[in-house]
């Protein structure tokens, strides 16, 4: 029997928090004390001592080791192959490792305020309360999951699985595919909206203030995005194509937008109109 009917692909994703931050004051003082330029170096301080984060790092490593030991390499993109009829056996071990990881993270979060206070002695005058996000924000930075992909059509590759296993695998696959599709379709809209919003914000201000200066960098950024949008528009959405064409009228020489009020006002109206149209489309790219 073909391996395509016996195996599935999984990809591990683990994300976390690196508790470090540049100290601009110390960086400046150090560079100045050595008569060095401001670009000579940066001082990156560890805002949480490793004794508190090492348990999380160890728990993360256990997840990675488990996946590596119970699967075989498949491609260069992080996907690894797993026998489909043993998926739930794999999942039991994986869930246990993730549960241990989550428990370790939760312990850290429970002690977070105490740990932050302990850093005052660790960092001395380098301690800044503003360096530390709140505990709920930190908790959201941690997580571990697997993405499932078939080697070929799902109805073929899960023939060795039980009905229960097959139902779980199919549901997981469909959710993963839909999530990937939604993200892919939303990406060009998000990028266009962000760029046009920046343009509109600048145009709404006076060209005499710093924030209202329309530079070549701004124009080049917009031009580059508009050139990329046809490639990013994988669904061939005609609404996005129309907005792309309309946005090209914003590619006006920055000097004209600084010197001629009529040109600036016309560009502002165009940018606002694009944003207004986009508000009716954003979030509706996938039926």
C-alpha positions as CSV (number, residue, x, y, z in Angstrom):
1,X,0.0,0.0,0.0
2,X,1.3,3.5,-0.9
3,X,2.8,5.6,1.9
4,X,0.4,8.3,0.8
5,X,-2.5,6.2,2.1
6,X,-0.7,5.5,5.4
7,X,1.0,8.7,6.5
8,X,0.1,12.3,7.3
9,X,2.2,15.4,7.8
10,X,2.5,17.4,11.0
11,X,4.3,20.7,11.7
12,X,5.0,22.0,15.2
13,X,4.7,25.6,16.2
14,X,5.8,26.9,19.5
15,X,5.8,30.6,20.4
16,X,6.9,32.3,23.5
17,X,8.3,35.5,25.0
18,X,12.0,36.6,25.0
19,X,12.2,38.8,28.1
20,X,14.9,41.2,26.9
21,X,14.9,44.8,26.0
22,X,17.3,47.5,24.8
23,X,18.2,50.1,27.4
24,X,18.6,53.2,25.4
25,X,20.1,55.1,28.3
26,X,22.8,52.5,29.0
27,X,23.5,52.2,25.3
28,X,24.0,55.9,25.0
29,X,26.1,56.1,28.1
30,X,28.3,53.2,27.1
31,X,28.9,54.5,23.6
32,X,29.7,58.0,24.9
33,X,32.1,56.7,27.5
34,X,34.1,55.0,24.8
35,X,33.8,57.9,22.4
36,X,31.9,55.7,20.0
37,X,29.2,56.5,17.5
38,X,25.6,56.0,18.4
39,X,25.6,53.0,16.0
40,X,28.5,51.3,17.6
41,X,26.5,49.0,19.7
42,X,23.3,48.4,21.7
43,X,22.9,47.3,25.3
44,X,20.3,44.5,25.5
45,X,19.3,43.7,29.1
46,X,17.5,40.6,30.2
47,X,14.5,41.9,32.2
48,X,13.7,38.4,33.6
49,X,16.5,36.3,35.1
50,X,17.0,32.9,33.4
51,X,16.3,31.0,36.6
52,X,12.6,31.9,36.1
53,X,12.4,31.2,32.3
54,X,14.6,28.1,32.2
55,X,11.7,25.8,33.2
56,X,9.6,27.0,30.3
57,X,12.5,26.6,27.9
58,X,13.0,23.0,29.2
59,X,9.3,22.2,28.7
60,X,9.4,23.6,25.2
61,X,12.4,21.4,24.4
62,X,10.5,18.4,25.6
63,X,7.8,19.1,23.1
64,X,10.2,19.5,20.3
65,X,12.1,16.3,21.2
66,X,8.9,14.3,21.4
67,X,7.8,15.4,18.0
68,X,11.3,14.7,16.5
69,X,11.4,11.3,18.1
70,X,8.0,10.2,17.0
71,X,8.0,11.4,13.4
72,X,10.4,11.5,10.5
73,X,11.7,14.5,8.5
74,X,9.6,15.2,5.4
75,X,10.5,18.6,3.9
76,X,12.5,21.8,4.5
77,X,9.4,23.7,5.8
78,X,9.2,21.9,9.2
79,X,6.6,19.3,8.2
80,X,7.3,15.7,9.5
81,X,5.7,12.5,8.6
82,X,3.6,10.3,10.9
83,X,1.7,7.1,10.4
84,X,-2.0,8.1,10.3
85,X,-3.2,4.9,12.1
86,X,-1.0,5.9,15.0
87,X,-2.0,9.5,15.1
88,X,-3.9,9.3,18.4
89,X,-1.1,7.5,20.0
90,X,1.2,10.3,18.9
91,X,-1.4,12.8,20.0
92,X,-1.6,11.4,23.6
93,X,2.1,12.0,24.1
94,X,2.0,15.3,22.4
95,X,-0.9,16.5,24.5
96,X,0.9,15.4,27.6
97,X,4.0,17.4,26.7
98,X,1.9,20.5,25.8
99,X,0.0,20.1,29.1
100,X,3.3,20.1,30.9
101,X,4.4,23.2,29.0
102,X,1.2,25.0,29.7
103,X,1.3,24.2,33.4
104,X,4.9,25.5,33.5
105,X,3.9,28.7,31.8
106,X,0.9,29.1,34.2
107,X,3.2,28.7,37.2
108,X,5.4,31.4,35.8
109,X,2.4,33.7,35.2
110,X,1.1,33.2,38.8
111,X,4.5,34.3,40.1
112,X,5.0,37.0,37.5
113,X,4.4,40.0,39.8
114,X,6.8,38.6,42.4
115,X,9.3,37.8,39.7
116,X,9.2,41.3,38.3
117,X,9.7,42.8,41.8
118,X,12.7,40.5,42.2
119,X,14.3,42.0,39.1
120,X,14.7,45.4,40.9
121,X,17.6,43.9,42.8
122,X,18.8,42.0,39.7
123,X,18.9,45.1,37.5
124,X,19.6,47.9,40.0
125,X,19.2,51.3,38.4
126,X,18.5,49.7,35.0
127,X,15.1,48.4,36.3
128,X,12.1,50.1,34.6
129,X,8.6,49.1,35.4
130,X,7.5,50.2,31.9
131,X,9.6,47.4,30.4
132,X,7.2,44.8,31.7
133,X,3.9,44.0,29.9
134,X,1.1,42.9,32.1
135,X,0.7,39.2,33.0
136,X,-2.3,38.6,30.6
137,X,-0.2,40.0,27.7
138,X,2.7,37.8,28.6
139,X,0.5,34.7,28.9
140,X,-0.9,35.2,25.3
141,X,2.7,35.1,24.0
142,X,3.0,31.4,24.9
143,X,1.5,28.5,23.0
144,X,2.2,25.2,21.2
145,X,0.2,23.5,18.5
146,X,0.5,21.3,15.5
147,X,-0.6,21.8,11.9
148,X,-1.8,18.8,10.0
149,X,-1.5,18.3,6.2
150,X,-2.3,15.3,4.0
151,X,0.2,13.8,1.7
152,X,-2.7,13.6,-0.8
153,X,-6.5,13.8,-0.8
154,X,-7.8,13.4,2.7
155,X,-10.3,10.7,1.8
156,X,-7.5,8.5,0.6
157,X,-4.8,9.1,3.1
158,X,-6.9,8.3,6.2
159,X,-8.3,4.9,5.1
160,X,-6.2,3.2,7.8
161,X,-7.7,5.3,10.6
162,X,-10.7,4.4,12.7
163,X,-13.9,6.4,12.3
164,X,-13.2,8.4,15.4
165,X,-9.6,9.1,14.3
166,X,-10.8,10.0,10.8
167,X,-13.4,12.4,12.1
168,X,-10.8,14.2,14.3
169,X,-8.2,14.4,11.5
170,X,-10.7,15.7,8.9
171,X,-12.0,18.4,11.2
172,X,-8.5,19.5,12.2
173,X,-7.4,19.6,8.5
174,X,-10.4,21.6,7.4
175,X,-9.9,24.1,10.2
176,X,-6.2,24.5,9.3
177,X,-6.9,24.9,5.6
178,X,-9.7,27.5,6.3
179,X,-7.4,29.4,8.6
180,X,-4.6,29.5,6.1
181,X,-7.0,30.6,3.4
182,X,-8.5,33.4,5.5
183,X,-5.1,34.6,6.4
184,X,-3.9,34.5,2.8
185,X,-6.9,36.3,1.5
186,X,-6.8,39.0,4.2
187,X,-3.1,39.7,3.9
188,X,-3.3,42.0,0.8
189,X,-6.3,43.9,2.2
190,X,-4.6,44.4,5.5
191,X,-1.4,45.7,3.9
192,X,-3.2,48.0,1.5
193,X,-5.4,49.4,4.3
194,X,-2.4,50.0,6.6
195,X,-0.5,51.8,3.8
196,X,-3.4,53.9,2.6
197,X,-4.2,54.8,6.2
198,X,-0.7,56.1,6.7
199,X,-1.0,58.1,3.5
200,X,-4.4,59.6,4.5
201,X,-3.1,60.5,8.0
202,X,-0.2,62.4,6.5
203,X,-2.3,64.2,3.9
204,X,-4.8,65.3,6.5
205,X,-2.1,67.2,8.3
206,X,-0.4,70.4,7.3
207,X,2.7,69.9,5.1
208,X,4.4,72.4,7.4
209,X,4.5,69.9,10.3
210,X,6.8,67.0,10.5
211,X,4.0,64.4,10.7
212,X,2.4,65.8,7.6
213,X,5.5,65.6,5.4
214,X,4.9,63.4,2.4
215,X,8.3,62.0,1.5
216,X,9.7,59.9,-1.4
217,X,10.0,57.0,1.1
218,X,6.2,57.1,1.6
219,X,5.6,57.2,-2.2
220,X,8.0,54.4,-2.8
221,X,6.4,52.2,-0.2
222,X,3.0,52.7,-1.7
223,X,4.3,52.1,-5.3
224,X,6.0,48.8,-4.2
225,X,2.9,47.6,-2.5
226,X,0.7,48.4,-5.5
227,X,3.1,46.5,-7.7
228,X,2.9,43.5,-5.4
229,X,-0.9,43.4,-5.0
230,X,-1.7,41.5,-8.2
231,X,0.5,38.7,-7.0
232,X,-0.9,38.8,-3.5
233,X,-4.5,38.8,-4.8
234,X,-4.6,35.0,-5.1
235,X,-8.4,34.9,-5.4
236,X,-8.5,37.4,-8.2
237,X,-10.8,39.7,-6.2
238,X,-12.0,42.4,-8.7
239,X,-12.7,44.8,-5.8
240,X,-9.0,44.7,-4.8
241,X,-7.9,45.2,-8.4
242,X,-10.1,48.3,-8.6
243,X,-8.8,49.7,-5.4
244,X,-5.3,49.0,-6.6
245,X,-5.9,51.0,-9.8
246,X,-7.5,53.9,-7.8
247,X,-4.6,54.0,-5.4
248,X,-2.1,54.5,-8.3
249,X,-3.5,58.1,-8.5
250,X,-1.8,58.7,-5.2
251,X,1.6,58.2,-6.7
252,X,2.1,61.9,-7.0
253,X,5.5,63.6,-6.7
254,X,6.0,64.4,-3.0
255,X,7.1,68.0,-3.9
256,X,3.7,68.6,-5.6
257,X,1.9,67.5,-2.4
258,X,4.0,69.9,-0.4
259,X,3.7,72.9,-2.8
260,X,0.3,72.6,-4.4
261,X,-2.7,72.6,-2.0
262,X,-5.1,71.4,-4.8
263,X,-3.0,68.3,-5.5
264,X,-2.8,67.5,-1.8
265,X,-6.5,68.0,-1.3
266,X,-7.3,65.8,-4.3
267,X,-5.0,63.1,-3.0
268,X,-6.6,63.3,0.5
269,X,-10.0,62.8,-1.0
270,X,-8.8,59.8,-3.0
271,X,-7.2,58.2,0.0
272,X,-10.3,58.7,2.2
273,X,-12.5,57.3,-0.5
274,X,-10.3,54.1,-0.8
275,X,-10.5,53.6,3.0
276,X,-14.3,54.1,3.0
277,X,-14.7,51.5,0.2
278,X,-12.3,49.1,2.0
279,X,-14.4,49.3,5.2
280,X,-17.2,47.5,3.3
281,X,-14.9,44.7,2.2
282,X,-12.6,44.0,5.1
283,X,-13.4,40.8,6.9
284,X,-15.6,39.5,4.0
285,X,-12.9,38.0,1.8
286,X,-13.9,34.4,2.6
287,X,-17.5,33.4,2.1
